[in-house]
Amino acid sequence: MGAKPESIADLAAALAAGRLSSKALVERSLARIRRGDGRLNSFVALDEAGALEAAEQSDARLARGEARSPLDGVPISIKDSLHVAGLPSTWGSRALADFRPAKDELPVVRLRAAGAIILGKTNVPEFTLEGYTRNDLFGVTRNPWNPELTPGGSTGGGAASVAAGFVPAAIGTDGGGSVRRPACHTGLVGFKPSIGRWPRIDGFPAILTDFETAGSLTRTVEDALLLDAALKGPDARDRRSLYASAPPWPERRLRVLYAPHFGGAPVDPEVADAVDAFAARLERDGHEVRTAPVFFDLAAAARVWQVVSRVGVAWFMRENLGFEAMAGAAARAMATEGRNFAAVDYFDALDKTVTLRRLCAELFVEVDLVLTPTVAALPWPAETPYPDAIAGRAAGPRDHAIFTGWANIAGTPAISLPVGLSHSGLPIGAQLVAAFGADDALLAFARAVATDIPPLPALED
C-alpha cells in the first residue's frame, strides 16, 4: 500500500502551486489502472490519448494562471451509462457494444468546461438496474477493500475507481440508490442531487422517468461541493432544471428524524450500531434527533419502483428491435415482467409517486433531515446479485437497498457519509436526506458533520 490517495482539493492545490502537472497526474492514474485494475475491473474503456492531450492543455492554462475551476487538470471517471463522445456507451449491454455517441451528455460537457480530464468509462450492471456490478459484456467489478466482495451497484465501477486510488472522483447515476450504496460499500461520499439540479440532455432514454439523476462519488464532502458547483444550474433544454432552490437553513438546532429500520426489514447489527453511534453524535452536537418508524407506505414505494423500472425496460426493448435477444437474463426477465403490467398499473405508479412527493414535502416542514443507514447489509460476494441473508434472516433482491429508493421517487437530495468500519474492516455509511431543492443546505451540513474518511486502499506509485 502506498500513501493515501489525494482529494480533488489536494490535487487542485498542488496543480495551482506547480508541485504537480496535470499530465503527470494523468500518467500516474493510467499507471495505477494498468497495475491494479486487472483484479478490480472498474474501467471498461479508457481515453488515454484524449486525456493526455486535455492534460497538456490544462497545464498550459495553469501556467498562464487561467485555471477554469478547481477541477482543471483533475482526472475523473464517468459511468458507462453517461455519454462521452467517441467512447463506448454500452449501458452494460452486449446490444450496445458497438455504440459510440457523437456528443457528450450535458454533465460531461460541463465537466470539460470546468477543465476536468475525462479519463474513461466505468462498469455497470446491464441498464443500471441491479445492486451489484456485473454484465455479460465486461464481467464482474470488485471492491478494493476486499476483491472477493462487491462494491455494490449500479455505479460499482465508479466507486471502485475512486476507492482504489485510480481517480479522485467519479460521476455516476442514481435511480434507486446507485451512487449512495456503492459509496457506502467503498468508504466514499455519495451525493444524489434533487431532480433537475444537474440537468441532463443527449443521453440514454430515461427509462426510470425522473427518478434517476447524475451524482458524484468522492473522498470528501468538500470534493462533492466542487463537483456540484460545476454541474448544477438550469438549462432550458431540461425543464426539470428550472426549479427554485430552497433557502438555506437558519443557524439553529436542526430537527433530525432518525429511521433506523424500515418496517420489519432486517439490518445488519454492525450497520445498525454504526449509524446509531452517528445519530448519537448528532444529538451530542446539539441537534434534535427523534427516532421514528418508516414514514411512508413501503409496499407502495416498492411497487412504484418495480413497475416504472420494468415497464421502462420493456419499452426500451420495443423501441430497439433485436436488443432483447442480445440482453442478459436479468434484463430479459425485467422486460417480460414489464410487458405484463397494464397501462393502469403504470398510471397507478405515477399517482403513488405524486402522493409520496406530497408526503415528503409535508414531512420536511416538520423536520430538516431524515437519517437512515445507507445500506442494510455489508458487501456480499462480488458475483452475487444481492445478499440472500441479512442479520441471519432470509433477504430478497431489494432488502439491502430498502433505505435509498424512496428519495429517488420523492426527487429529494440525499448523501451517504462513511461513519465507521465493521469488525472485518468494511465501510459502513449513513444516509442524510433533505427537502426537495435543499441541496445547498444538505451539503453544508454534511461538510460540517462528516466523520474522518476511513483509510482507503491505495496502490503504490
VEXBABA-735921 format. One line per field, with one value per residue (C-alpha): x, y, z; residue in three letters. Coordinates in Angstrom, 2 decimals. Layout:
VEXBABA-735921
X (X;...)
Y (Y;...)
Z (Z;...)
residu (ALA;...)
//
This chain:
VEXBABA-735921
X (0.00;1.18;0.21;-3.46;-4.77;-5.46;-8.77;-9.70;-8.97;-5.47;-4.73;-6.08;-3.76;-0.76;-1.60;-2.07;1.25;3.11;4.07;2.29;1.35;-1.93;-0.03;1.92;-1.29;-3.00;0.06;0.04;-3.66;-3.10;-0.17;-2.23;-5.03;-2.62;-1.15;-4.27;-7.46;-6.93;-8.19;-10.99;-12.40;-13.57;-12.86;-14.39;-12.85;-10.01;-9.27;-5.53;-4.68;-7.58;-6.84;-3.16;-3.99;-6.52;-3.95;-1.40;-4.00;-4.80;-1.13;-0.88;-3.85;-2.44;0.92;-0.88;-2.83;-6.08;-7.48;-11.14;-12.07;-10.59;-11.34;-8.94;-6.41;-8.02;-8.86;-12.39;-14.15;-17.58;-20.14;-20.89;-24.48;-23.49;-22.40;-18.81;-18.29;-16.28;-16.07;-18.27;-21.64;-22.78;-25.06;-23.54;-25.29;-23.99;-26.75;-24.85;-21.31;-20.53;-22.32;-20.19;-22.16;-21.26;-21.95;-21.09;-24.00;-24.53;-22.78;-19.70;-19.92;-19.91;-17.02;-14.92;-15.86;-14.54;-11.24;-11.73;-9.97;-12.28;-10.16;-12.58;-15.81;-16.61;-18.53;-22.25;-24.87;-26.97;-29.21;-28.05;-30.96;-29.24;-27.49;-24.22;-21.94;-21.74;-22.77;-22.25;-20.12;-17.44;-17.89;-17.74;-16.41;-14.85;-14.43;-10.94;-11.49;-11.85;-11.85;-13.93;-16.82;-18.99;-18.67;-22.44;-24.27;-25.06;-22.16;-19.90;-17.17;-17.07;-16.89;-14.06;-12.16;-12.11;-11.63;-8.65;-6.97;-7.18;-9.04;-10.07;-13.73;-16.35;-19.59;-22.39;-26.16;-28.61;-32.08;-32.70;-29.51;-26.96;-24.47;-25.11;-24.94;-21.63;-20.21;-21.29;-19.65;-16.34;-15.96;-16.78;-19.14;-22.03;-24.23;-27.54;-28.92;-32.55;-34.27;-33.10;-30.23;-27.77;-29.52;-29.19;-29.64;-28.17;-28.05;-29.84;-33.64;-34.98;-36.39;-36.72;-38.59;-37.21;-36.24;-32.66;-30.19;-26.49;-24.44;-20.91;-18.61;-15.77;-13.42;-14.75;-17.86;-15.68;-15.00;-18.73;-19.25;-16.61;-18.33;-21.75;-20.56;-19.54;-22.62;-25.56;-27.56;-30.53;-30.58;-33.76;-33.46;-34.15;-37.27;-36.69;-33.71;-35.80;-36.94;-36.16;-33.69;-34.88;-33.49;-30.61;-31.39;-31.18;-28.45;-30.30;-30.65;-31.70;-34.59;-33.49;-35.89;-33.92;-35.42;-33.03;-35.35;-37.92;-40.74;-39.64;-36.84;-33.55;-30.49;-27.02;-26.23;-22.89;-24.57;-27.23;-24.64;-22.53;-25.49;-26.85;-23.49;-23.65;-27.18;-25.93;-23.11;-25.58;-27.53;-24.37;-23.67;-26.94;-29.34;-32.79;-32.79;-36.14;-36.31;-39.37;-40.62;-40.80;-42.98;-44.37;-46.01;-43.13;-45.18;-46.45;-42.93;-41.60;-44.45;-43.72;-40.06;-40.88;-43.50;-41.57;-38.27;-39.76;-42.04;-39.08;-37.01;-39.93;-40.45;-36.75;-36.72;-39.81;-38.21;-34.98;-35.86;-33.18;-31.77;-33.68;-32.16;-28.70;-29.51;-28.62;-31.02;-31.89;-32.73;-34.84;-36.75;-37.37;-38.69;-41.05;-42.28;-42.77;-44.90;-47.22;-48.11;-51.11;-51.32;-53.42;-50.56;-48.19;-50.70;-51.16;-47.39;-47.36;-50.24;-48.41;-45.33;-47.33;-48.63;-45.12;-43.80;-46.55;-45.96;-42.26;-42.97;-45.18;-42.64;-39.85;-41.92;-41.72;-38.12;-34.96;-33.29;-34.07;-31.28;-31.11;-28.48;-27.42;-27.44;-28.93;-26.09;-22.31;-20.80;-21.50;-19.74;-18.98;-20.67;-23.94;-26.76;-27.78;-27.20;-29.53;-29.48;-29.18;-28.85;-29.44;-32.73;-33.60;-33.39;-34.85;-33.42;-34.12;-33.85;-30.28;-31.44;-34.56;-33.34;-32.49;-35.17;-37.78;-35.52;-35.43;-39.20;-39.53;-36.87;-35.10;-31.35;-29.52;-25.96;-24.16;-21.34;-18.85;-19.43;-17.48;-15.96;-17.23;-15.21;-13.94;-12.78;-15.56;-17.03;-20.44;-22.41;-25.22;-27.68;-28.98;-31.95;-33.34;-36.29;-36.52;-34.23;-32.38;-29.16;-27.01;-28.16;-27.68;-24.14;-23.21;-24.49;-22.74;-19.46;-19.84;-20.58;-18.69;-16.56;-12.99;-12.89;-11.52;-8.16;-8.73;-6.80;-4.05;-1.74;1.96;3.23)
Y (0.00;3.48;6.87;7.69;8.99;12.71;14.50;16.89;19.77;18.36;17.94;21.37;22.97;21.01;21.90;25.59;25.70;23.96;20.98;18.67;18.80;17.54;15.39;13.72;13.20;11.55;9.39;8.32;7.42;5.38;3.58;2.73;1.40;-0.79;-2.09;-2.62;-2.74;-6.26;-7.56;-4.98;-4.41;-0.87;0.64;-0.63;1.99;4.50;7.59;7.72;9.94;12.31;12.55;13.31;15.94;17.57;17.46;19.32;21.98;22.22;22.59;25.48;27.21;26.65;28.07;31.23;31.46;30.83;27.74;27.31;25.92;23.78;20.78;21.99;19.24;16.65;13.22;11.90;8.67;8.55;5.79;3.73;4.96;8.56;9.56;10.60;11.44;8.79;6.38;3.29;3.86;0.31;0.66;-2.69;-4.46;-6.54;-4.95;-1.63;-2.99;-1.06;2.19;5.35;8.58;11.62;14.09;14.40;14.24;17.60;16.70;15.71;18.96;20.89;18.89;19.61;23.30;23.27;21.77;18.26;15.43;12.62;9.54;6.80;4.88;2.60;-0.67;-1.06;-3.81;-4.02;-0.93;0.04;-1.73;-4.04;-3.51;-5.16;-4.64;-7.39;-7.82;-10.29;-7.80;-6.85;-9.20;-8.55;-5.46;-6.00;-3.96;-2.56;-3.15;-6.88;-8.06;-11.10;-8.72;-6.37;-2.57;-2.52;-1.08;0.31;2.79;-0.01;0.64;4.32;3.57;1.07;3.54;6.11;3.76;2.13;5.50;5.45;8.78;11.19;11.28;9.59;10.68;8.14;7.92;7.20;5.86;3.95;4.45;3.65;6.31;6.24;2.48;1.92;4.91;3.25;-0.06;1.60;4.24;7.22;10.19;9.64;12.60;12.43;15.90;16.93;16.19;18.81;20.30;18.68;18.96;16.10;16.05;13.98;10.73;7.39;7.32;7.97;4.50;5.44;8.66;11.44;9.11;8.94;11.80;12.05;12.04;12.01;9.68;11.46;11.15;14.20;16.36;19.28;17.45;16.78;20.54;21.22;18.88;20.24;23.77;22.68;20.59;22.47;25.20;25.41;24.54;25.35;22.10;20.17;21.72;19.84;22.10;25.27;24.73;27.20;26.08;26.01;28.70;27.80;26.55;29.13;28.82;26.69;23.26;21.04;18.61;15.12;12.22;9.01;5.86;3.01;0.40;0.42;-1.79;-5.28;-5.44;-6.74;-4.56;-5.96;-5.38;-3.74;-1.35;-0.55;0.08;2.40;4.51;4.60;6.00;8.65;9.62;9.92;12.17;14.49;14.67;15.45;18.23;19.82;18.67;17.31;13.64;11.86;8.14;7.12;4.25;4.45;7.41;6.22;3.13;0.75;-1.58;1.28;2.64;-0.81;-1.23;2.14;1.32;-2.18;-1.00;2.01;0.14;-2.96;-1.03;1.19;-1.82;-3.30;0.00;0.28;-3.24;-2.50;0.65;-1.18;-4.43;-7.06;-5.72;-8.14;-11.18;-9.83;-8.78;-10.72;-12.97;-10.40;-7.69;-10.09;-11.09;-7.42;-6.79;-9.75;-8.55;-5.04;-6.26;-7.97;-4.68;-2.79;0.91;1.35;-0.15;2.48;5.27;3.96;4.12;7.73;8.55;6.92;8.98;12.19;11.02;10.26;13.61;15.46;13.39;14.25;17.94;17.91;15.90;18.39;21.19;19.36;18.10;19.30;15.93;12.25;9.94;6.24;3.61;3.82;0.06;-2.60;-5.06;-5.20;-6.01;-9.55;-11.84;-9.96;-12.40;-12.49;-10.01;-9.49;-10.96;-13.89;-13.20;-10.09;-10.27;-14.02;-13.64;-14.51;-11.47;-10.70;-8.76;-5.26;-5.77;-4.47;-1.38;-0.59;2.77;4.59;4.28;6.49;9.54;8.90;8.65;11.80;13.60;14.86;15.34;12.66;11.97;8.93;9.56;6.97;6.62;3.55;0.17;-3.31;-5.75;-7.23;-3.80;-3.00;0.50;1.45;4.51;6.70;8.49;12.02;13.23;16.77;18.54;18.95;21.81;21.92;20.62;23.56;23.19;19.41;19.67;22.38;20.28;17.16;19.05;20.23;16.81;14.42;11.99;11.32;9.16;5.72;4.82;3.64;1.06;2.75;1.48;2.21;4.66)
Z (0.00;-0.80;0.57;0.91;-2.45;-2.59;-2.80;-5.61;-3.25;-2.53;-6.21;-7.13;-4.59;-5.90;-9.51;-8.69;-6.83;-9.64;-7.47;-9.90;-13.56;-14.97;-17.47;-14.66;-12.74;-15.72;-16.38;-12.73;-12.93;-16.08;-14.49;-11.42;-13.62;-15.60;-12.38;-10.31;-12.35;-13.60;-10.27;-9.86;-13.38;-12.66;-16.10;-19.34;-21.66;-21.40;-23.48;-22.91;-25.89;-25.28;-21.56;-22.12;-24.74;-22.41;-19.59;-21.71;-22.46;-18.76;-17.87;-20.34;-18.73;-15.26;-16.32;-17.51;-14.26;-16.14;-14.40;-15.26;-11.85;-9.05;-11.31;-14.01;-14.72;-12.42;-13.92;-13.35;-14.34;-15.98;-15.57;-18.67;-18.71;-19.47;-22.97;-23.67;-27.34;-29.16;-26.23;-25.85;-24.21;-23.69;-20.63;-19.67;-22.57;-25.45;-27.52;-27.33;-27.52;-30.71;-29.87;-29.81;-29.21;-31.28;-28.44;-24.77;-22.35;-20.61;-17.31;-19.32;-21.29;-18.03;-16.61;-19.68;-19.46;-15.89;-17.10;-15.72;-17.56;-18.70;-18.18;-19.17;-18.60;-15.64;-15.40;-14.63;-14.40;-17.56;-17.88;-14.34;-12.66;-10.19;-6.86;-7.81;-10.81;-13.39;-17.02;-19.86;-21.80;-19.26;-16.32;-12.58;-10.78;-7.35;-4.19;-3.47;0.25;-0.46;-4.10;-3.19;-2.44;-4.49;-4.46;-4.96;-7.90;-10.17;-10.02;-8.81;-11.36;-10.46;-6.76;-7.27;-9.47;-6.65;-3.71;-5.47;-5.99;-9.79;-9.85;-7.08;-8.12;-10.28;-11.87;-11.87;-11.91;-9.11;-9.89;-6.65;-4.64;-7.35;-6.24;-2.50;-1.95;-3.81;-1.93;1.31;0.37;-0.55;2.17;-0.04;-0.04;-2.45;-3.40;-5.27;-6.06;-6.33;-9.62;-12.13;-10.12;-12.54;-15.92;-18.39;-22.16;-25.02;-23.06;-22.93;-22.65;-19.15;-18.50;-14.81;-15.67;-13.44;-10.58;-11.89;-11.51;-12.14;-8.93;-7.55;-5.61;-3.83;-0.87;0.93;1.10;0.02;-3.24;-3.68;-3.37;-6.03;-8.49;-7.61;-8.37;-11.88;-12.66;-11.14;-12.75;-15.11;-18.79;-20.69;-22.64;-19.42;-17.92;-14.68;-14.03;-13.85;-10.25;-7.46;-4.80;-1.22;1.09;3.42;6.88;9.67;12.24;14.76;16.19;13.30;13.54;12.50;12.02;12.51;10.98;11.89;10.37;7.58;8.76;9.68;7.08;8.53;9.13;9.81;13.52;12.75;10.35;12.94;15.65;13.46;12.37;15.94;17.03;14.27;15.40;18.97;17.79;16.07;19.31;21.28;18.79;19.85;17.16;17.94;16.91;17.03;16.34;14.34;12.20;8.43;7.45;4.10;2.60;1.94;-0.21;-2.37;-2.90;-3.81;-6.28;-7.88;-8.45;-9.74;-12.23;-13.52;-13.94;-15.59;-17.93;-18.82;-19.87;-21.82;-23.66;-24.47;-25.92;-28.01;-29.39;-30.27;-32.01;-31.65;-28.38;-26.19;-27.88;-27.04;-23.48;-20.36;-18.49;-15.81;-18.36;-20.42;-17.29;-16.47;-19.98;-19.71;-16.34;-17.72;-20.62;-18.14;-16.47;-17.82;-18.61;-15.47;-13.41;-14.78;-14.13;-10.59;-10.09;-11.26;-8.90;-5.97;-6.92;-6.59;-3.21;-1.89;-3.11;-1.29;1.86;1.79;1.20;4.29;6.29;5.59;7.06;10.38;10.13;8.41;7.77;7.60;8.78;7.88;7.22;3.57;3.02;5.28;4.62;4.42;0.99;-0.22;-2.78;-5.99;-8.39;-6.43;-7.26;-3.64;-0.17;0.47;4.21;6.39;10.17;10.00;8.16;4.56;2.29;-1.13;-4.11;-2.74;1.02;1.12;-0.81;1.20;2.56;-0.68;-3.37;-1.69;-2.10;-5.86;-6.10;-3.97;-6.02;-2.91;-2.38;-0.42;0.64;2.04;4.50;5.78;9.52;10.54;9.80;10.52;12.63;9.36;8.19;5.70;5.36;6.74;5.62;6.92;4.64;5.13;3.08;2.87;1.26;-2.49;-3.54;-0.20;-1.75;-0.63;2.97;2.91;1.54;4.03;6.93;5.63;5.38;8.96;10.46;8.18;10.11;9.10;5.99;6.93;5.34;1.79;-0.22;-2.22;-4.92;-4.79;-7.38)
residu (MET;GLY;ALA;LYS;PRO;GLU;SER;ILE;ALA;ASP;LEU;ALA;ALA;ALA;LEU;ALA;ALA;GLY;ARG;LEU;SER;SER;LYS;ALA;LEU;VAL;GLU;ARG;SER;LEU;ALA;ARG;ILE;ARG;ARG;GLY;ASP;GLY;ARG;LEU;ASN;SER;PHE;VAL;ALA;LEU;ASP;GLU;ALA;GLY;ALA;LEU;GLU;ALA;ALA;GLU;GLN;SER;ASP;ALA;ARG;LEU;ALA;ARG;GLY;GLU;ALA;ARG;SER;PRO;LEU;ASP;GLY;VAL;PRO;ILE;SER;ILE;LYS;ASP;SER;LEU;HIS;VAL;ALA;GLY;LEU;PRO;SER;THR;TRP;GLY;SER;ARG;ALA;LEU;ALA;ASP;PHE;ARG;PRO;ALA;LYS;ASP;GLU;LEU;PRO;VAL;VAL;ARG;LEU;ARG;ALA;ALA;GLY;ALA;ILE;ILE;LEU;GLY;LYS;THR;ASN;VAL;PRO;GLU;PHE;THR;LEU;GLU;GLY;TYR;THR;ARG;ASN;ASP;LEU;PHE;GLY;VAL;THR;ARG;ASN;PRO;TRP;ASN;PRO;GLU;LEU;THR;PRO;GLY;GLY;SER;THR;GLY;GLY;GLY;ALA;ALA;SER;VAL;ALA;ALA;GLY;PHE;VAL;PRO;ALA;ALA;ILE;GLY;THR;ASP;GLY;GLY;GLY;SER;VAL;ARG;ARG;PRO;ALA;CYS;HIS;THR;GLY;LEU;VAL;GLY;PHE;LYS;PRO;SER;ILE;GLY;ARG;TRP;PRO;ARG;ILE;ASP;GLY;PHE;PRO;ALA;ILE;LEU;THR;ASP;PHE;GLU;THR;ALA;GLY;SER;LEU;THR;ARG;THR;VAL;GLU;ASP;ALA;LEU;LEU;LEU;ASP;ALA;ALA;LEU;LYS;GLY;PRO;ASP;ALA;ARG;ASP;ARG;ARG;SER;LEU;TYR;ALA;SER;ALA;PRO;PRO;TRP;PRO;GLU;ARG;ARG;LEU;ARG;VAL;LEU;TYR;ALA;PRO;HIS;PHE;GLY;GLY;ALA;PRO;VAL;ASP;PRO;GLU;VAL;ALA;ASP;ALA;VAL;ASP;ALA;PHE;ALA;ALA;ARG;LEU;GLU;ARG;ASP;GLY;HIS;GLU;VAL;ARG;THR;ALA;PRO;VAL;PHE;PHE;ASP;LEU;ALA;ALA;ALA;ALA;ARG;VAL;TRP;GLN;VAL;VAL;SER;ARG;VAL;GLY;VAL;ALA;TRP;PHE;MET;ARG;GLU;ASN;LEU;GLY;PHE;GLU;ALA;MET;ALA;GLY;ALA;ALA;ALA;ARG;ALA;MET;ALA;THR;GLU;GLY;ARG;ASN;PHE;ALA;ALA;VAL;ASP;TYR;PHE;ASP;ALA;LEU;ASP;LYS;THR;VAL;THR;LEU;ARG;ARG;LEU;CYS;ALA;GLU;LEU;PHE;VAL;GLU;VAL;ASP;LEU;VAL;LEU;THR;PRO;THR;VAL;ALA;ALA;LEU;PRO;TRP;PRO;ALA;GLU;THR;PRO;TYR;PRO;ASP;ALA;ILE;ALA;GLY;ARG;ALA;ALA;GLY;PRO;ARG;ASP;HIS;ALA;ILE;PHE;THR;GLY;TRP;ALA;ASN;ILE;ALA;GLY;THR;PRO;ALA;ILE;SER;LEU;PRO;VAL;GLY;LEU;SER;HIS;SER;GLY;LEU;PRO;ILE;GLY;ALA;GLN;LEU;VAL;ALA;ALA;PHE;GLY;ALA;ASP;ASP;ALA;LEU;LEU;ALA;PHE;ALA;ARG;ALA;VAL;ALA;THR;ASP;ILE;PRO;PRO;LEU;PRO;ALA;LEU;GLU;ASP)
//
